[in-house]
Amino acid sequence: MPVNGLPQARSIAALLREDTGDLTWRDAHLHIGHNDPDGVKGTLDEILEGLDAAGHASGLVYPMHEPGGYPPANDMIAAQAAASAGRLDWLLRVDPNAEGALDEARRGFAAGAAGIKLHPRSDAFGVPHPVVEELVALAGGRRAPVLLHAGRGIPNLGLACADLARRYPEARIVLAHAGISDLGLLAGAAAELPNLLFDTSWWLAPDLLALVTSIPPGQILYASDMPYGPGLMAAFLLRRCARQVGIDGAAMASMAGGQLARVIAGADLEDHGPARGEHGLGPRHPALERVIAHAAAAVHVAIAEADPTEPLALARLGCQHEAGADLAPLLDLVDGLLALALRQYAEAPDERFAIIPAVASAIALAATPGVAVPRAPI
């Protein structure tokens, strides 16, 4: 099976790749595994297919949730990375509550791991945690990354990780999923701590806009979360949001993959200046905000395996405009993507990820009216 949403993303590939092909993309968030209780699976071939479809160079891969423990999964990931013809580096994964977690981390580093992946939610631990502290200290001694899942439902994660970054300045602490668990609390810490990093593996453009306005661009790493979603879409979302706030050139190249290469190598990180702030967001447009609200609701409904047609229909109504309206080309393109999502849902009502590429891309377009409307047809 391909990466979730990849067939649907390929149907709008000309649109998604129109503005991303001039960069070298390295993906900071890839998974391989078959035993995650959420039912999502990923193989080496599927991850490489996803990278190829997006035109991306390489990435960083790690195990999915393994309820039976991580040592065999770490061995598997090491072997898969070795079989990737140099395109994949890997992170070892441990459960800090499991016996021997620190020894397993040492074993993973000895086998060639670039760093450590931790998942507080699926492995049911909080931060601060004494073993997490030991793992961060171990990584700091190697200038290695420690990447933590930072989605919803994890109290105090962001501030606790900022404290770890402050006390272990040689460790690179990476909050995944745009740090949405605590992003509103972390602008000050990020300005102070260049080793507090964020990956962009998230689908909602307003969250990504919050990231690129509040966090310095040198501390943002492009990521897709494949196989949960396609890199073809993820790169489009980041490039639109970055351009909306004036991030381009060397700073954009760093976010796309240059800084990840330095993180993997344990090299000095590049500084691309302070967070850009909200001044670049431009004026608010009620029509676009209507579209974003209803379209985001449709994605949440689809992920919950319910029928998203009503919020999609409401989002399409938000695209209506009078002749000659300033936003007409943008609204028409957004409406075309939402209409496509409705057709894709009708064709595959049991695929909960099927509508996400078209709808997330529509949201990104509506959220970035200051960036040129793509010319590619859909």
C-alpha positions in Angstrom: 0.0 0.0 0.0 1.3 3.5 -0.7 1.7 6.2 2.0 -1.7 7.4 3.3 -3.1 10.0 0.9 -0.4 9.6 -1.7 -2.6 8.5 -4.6 -4.8 11.5 -3.9 -1.9 13.9 -3.6 -0.5 12.6 -6.9 -3.7 13.7 -8.5 -2.7 17.3 -7.7 1.0 16.8 -8.0 1.5 19.6 -10.5 0.0 22.1 -8.0 1.9 20.7 -5.0 5.3 20.7 -6.7 5.0 24.0 -8.6 6.8 26.0 -5.9 8.9 23.4 -4.2 11.3 22.0 -6.8 14.1 24.5 -6.3 15.0 23.2 -2.9 16.8 20.1 -1.5 14.2 18.6 0.9 15.2 16.3 3.8 12.4 14.8 5.8 12.8 14.8 9.6 9.9 12.6 10.4 9.4 9.2 8.8 8.2 5.9 10.2 8.5 2.2 9.4 6.6 -0.5 11.3 3.7 -2.9 11.3 2.5 -3.3 14.9 1.2 0.2 15.9 -2.2 -0.2 17.6 -3.6 2.7 15.4 -3.5 0.3 12.4 -1.1 2.5 10.3 1.8 0.6 8.7 4.9 1.6 6.8 7.6 -0.2 4.8 10.9 0.9 3.4 9.6 0.7 -0.2 6.6 2.9 0.7 8.7 5.5 2.4 11.1 5.7 -0.6 8.1 5.9 -2.9 6.8 8.8 -0.9 10.1 10.6 -1.1 10.4 10.0 -4.8 6.8 11.2 -5.4 7.7 14.5 -3.7 11.1 14.8 -5.3 12.8 14.7 -1.9 16.4 13.7 -1.3 16.5 11.9 2.0 15.0 11.6 5.5 15.2 10.5 9.1 13.3 7.3 9.9 12.4 5.6 13.2 10.2 2.8 14.5 6.4 3.2 14.9 4.9 2.2 18.3 5.9 -1.3 19.3 3.8 -2.6 22.3 6.2 -5.5 22.6 9.3 -3.4 23.1 11.8 -1.6 20.9 15.1 -3.6 20.6 13.9 -5.7 17.7 12.4 -2.6 16.0 15.7 -0.7 16.4 17.5 -3.6 14.7 14.9 -3.5 11.9 15.2 0.2 11.4 19.0 0.0 11.3 18.7 -2.7 8.6 16.2 -0.7 6.6 18.3 2.4 6.7 21.3 0.4 5.5 19.2 -0.9 2.6 18.1 2.6 1.5 21.1 3.4 -0.7 22.1 6.2 1.7 18.8 8.1 1.6 17.8 7.3 5.2 19.4 8.0 8.5 17.7 6.6 11.6 16.8 7.3 15.2 16.6 4.6 17.9 13.4 4.5 19.9 13.0 3.5 23.6 10.3 3.6 26.2 11.8 5.4 29.3 9.6 3.2 31.5 11.1 0.0 30.1 13.9 -1.8 31.9 17.3 -1.2 30.2 16.2 1.9 28.2 19.5 3.6 28.6 21.5 0.5 27.7 19.3 0.1 24.6 20.0 3.7 23.6 23.8 3.1 24.0 23.4 0.0 21.9 21.5 2.0 19.2 24.2 4.7 19.0 26.9 2.0 18.7 24.9 0.6 15.8 24.8 3.9 14.0 21.7 5.7 15.2 21.8 9.5 14.6 19.7 10.2 17.8 16.7 9.2 19.9 12.9 9.2 19.3 10.6 9.4 22.3 6.8 9.3 22.3 5.3 10.4 25.6 1.7 9.6 24.6 2.0 6.1 23.1 4.6 5.0 25.6 2.7 6.6 28.5 5.3 8.7 30.2 5.6 12.3 31.2 8.4 14.8 31.3 10.3 15.5 33.6 11.3 11.9 33.8 14.6 10.6 35.3 15.4 8.3 32.4 14.5 10.9 29.8 17.0 13.2 31.5 19.7 10.4 31.2 18.8 9.9 27.6 19.1 13.6 26.8 22.5 13.7 28.6 23.6 10.7 26.5 22.5 12.4 23.3 24.2 15.7 24.4 27.5 14.0 24.7 27.2 13.2 21.0 25.6 16.5 19.9 22.7 14.2 18.8 19.0 14.9 18.5 16.2 13.8 20.8 12.9 14.0 19.0 9.7 13.9 21.0 6.2 13.6 19.8 4.5 16.9 20.7 0.9 16.5 19.7 -2.2 16.9 21.9 -2.7 15.4 25.3 0.8 15.8 26.8 0.7 18.2 29.8 3.8 20.3 30.4 5.9 18.8 27.6 7.0 22.0 25.9 8.3 23.8 29.0 9.9 20.6 30.4 11.7 20.1 27.1 12.8 23.7 27.0 14.3 23.1 30.5 16.2 20.1 29.1 17.5 22.1 26.2 18.7 24.8 28.6 20.5 22.3 30.9 22.0 20.2 28.0 23.0 22.7 25.4 24.8 20.2 23.2 21.7 18.0 22.8 19.3 19.0 20.0 15.7 18.8 21.4 13.2 18.5 18.6 9.5 18.9 19.3 7.6 17.1 16.5 4.2 18.1 14.9 5.0 21.8 15.0 5.1 21.6 18.8 1.3 22.0 18.9 1.1 20.7 22.4 2.6 23.9 23.8 3.6 26.2 20.9 1.9 29.2 22.4 4.2 29.0 25.5 7.6 28.5 23.7 8.4 31.6 21.7 10.6 33.1 24.5 12.3 29.8 25.2 13.0 29.3 21.5 14.5 32.8 21.1 16.9 31.9 24.0 17.7 28.3 23.1 19.0 27.6 19.6 19.0 23.8 20.4 15.3 23.8 20.9 14.0 22.7 17.5 10.6 22.0 15.9 9.6 19.8 13.0 6.7 20.6 10.7 4.9 17.2 10.5 1.4 18.7 10.7 -1.4 19.3 8.3 -3.1 22.5 9.5 -1.8 25.7 7.9 -2.8 28.1 10.8 -0.7 26.0 13.2 2.2 26.1 10.7 1.8 29.9 10.4 2.0 30.1 14.2 5.2 28.1 14.0 6.9 30.2 11.4 5.9 33.5 13.0 7.0 32.6 16.6 10.0 30.3 16.1 13.3 31.3 14.4 13.6 29.7 11.0 16.9 28.1 11.9 15.1 26.1 14.5 12.4 24.7 12.1 12.9 21.3 10.3 10.7 20.2 7.4 8.9 16.9 8.1 6.0 14.9 6.7 5.1 12.1 9.2 5.0 9.5 6.4 3.2 7.1 6.2 0.5 9.1 8.0 0.6 11.7 5.2 2.5 12.4 2.0 5.6 14.5 1.8 4.2 15.8 -1.5 1.6 17.7 0.5 3.7 18.6 3.5 6.4 20.5 1.6 3.7 22.5 -0.2 2.2 23.5 3.1 5.5 24.6 4.6 6.6 26.6 1.5 3.3 28.5 1.3 3.3 29.4 5.0 7.0 30.4 5.0 6.5 32.7 2.0 3.5 34.3 3.6 5.7 35.6 6.3 8.7 36.4 4.1 10.9 33.4 4.7 12.8 32.4 1.6 16.4 32.1 0.3 18.9 30.6 2.7 16.5 30.5 5.6 14.0 28.5 3.5 16.8 26.1 2.3 17.7 25.5 5.9 14.2 24.7 6.9 13.7 22.4 3.9 16.7 20.2 4.8 19.9 22.0 5.3 19.6 22.3 9.0 18.5 18.7 9.3 21.7 17.6 7.6 23.6 19.5 10.3 21.5 18.0 13.1 22.2 14.5 11.8 25.9 15.2 11.5 26.2 16.8 14.9 27.6 19.9 13.3 27.1 23.5 14.3 23.7 24.8 13.6 23.1 27.8 11.3 21.4 30.9 12.6 18.9 32.5 10.2 17.8 35.3 12.5 14.9 35.8 14.8 11.3 34.7 14.5 9.6 36.7 11.7 6.6 37.8 13.9 3.0 38.3 12.8 3.5 41.5 10.8 3.9 39.5 7.6 0.6 37.7 7.9 -1.3 40.6 6.2 -5.0 41.5 6.5 -7.7 39.1 7.5 -10.3 38.0 5.0 -13.6 36.8 6.4 -14.3 34.7 3.3 -11.1 32.8 3.6 -11.5 32.4 7.4 -14.9 30.8 6.7 -13.3 28.3 4.3 -10.5 27.5 6.7 -12.9 26.8 9.7 -15.3 24.5 7.8 -12.5 22.7 5.9 -10.5 22.0 9.0 -13.7 20.6 10.6 -14.0 18.3 7.6 -10.6 16.8 8.2 -11.2 16.2 11.9 -14.5 14.5 11.0 -12.8 12.3 8.3 -10.0 11.3 10.7 -12.7 10.2 13.2 -14.1 8.0 10.4 -17.3 10.0 10.0 -18.8 11.7 6.9 -17.1 15.0 6.1 -19.5 16.0 3.3 -21.4 18.6 5.3 -18.4 20.7 6.5 -16.9 20.3 3.0 -20.1 21.7 1.5 -20.1 24.6 3.9 -16.5 25.3 3.0 -17.4 25.4 -0.6 -20.2 27.9 0.1 -17.5 30.1 1.7 -15.8 30.2 -1.7 -18.7 32.0 -3.4 -17.9 35.5 -4.6 -19.3 38.2 -6.8 -17.8 38.8 -10.3 -14.5 40.6 -10.2 -13.8 40.0 -6.5 -10.2 40.6 -5.6 -9.9 37.1 -4.2 -11.7 35.4 -7.1 -8.8 33.4 -8.5 -7.8 32.1 -5.1 -11.3 31.2 -4.0 -11.9 29.4 -7.3 -8.8 27.3 -6.9 -9.7 26.5 -3.3 -13.2 25.6 -4.4 -11.8 23.3 -7.0 -9.8 21.4 -4.4 -12.7 21.1 -2.1 -14.9 19.7 -4.9 -12.1 17.2 -5.7 -12.1 16.2 -2.0 -15.8 15.5 -2.2 -15.3 13.3 -5.3 -12.4 11.5 -3.6 -14.5 10.8 -0.5 -17.3 9.4 -2.7 -14.8 7.1 -4.4 -13.2 5.9 -1.1 -15.5 6.6 1.8 -13.7 4.1 4.0 -10.2 5.7 3.6 -10.1 8.3 6.4 -7.0 10.0 5.0 -8.2 10.2 1.4 -9.5 13.8 1.5 -6.6 15.3 3.5 -4.2 16.2 0.7 -6.8 18.2 -1.2 -8.4 19.8 1.9 -5.2 20.6 3.7 -3.8 22.2 0.5 -7.1 24.2 0.2 -6.7 25.4 3.7 -3.0 26.3 3.1 -4.0 28.4 0.0 -6.8 30.1 1.9 -4.4 30.9 4.8 -1.7 32.4 2.6 -3.4 35.0 0.4 -0.2 37.0 0.2 1.5 34.3 -1.8 0.9 34.1 -5.6 -1.9 31.8 -6.7 -0.5 28.7 -8.3 -0.9 28.4 -12.0 -1.0 24.6 -12.3 -4.4 23.1 -13.0 -6.1 20.7 -10.7 
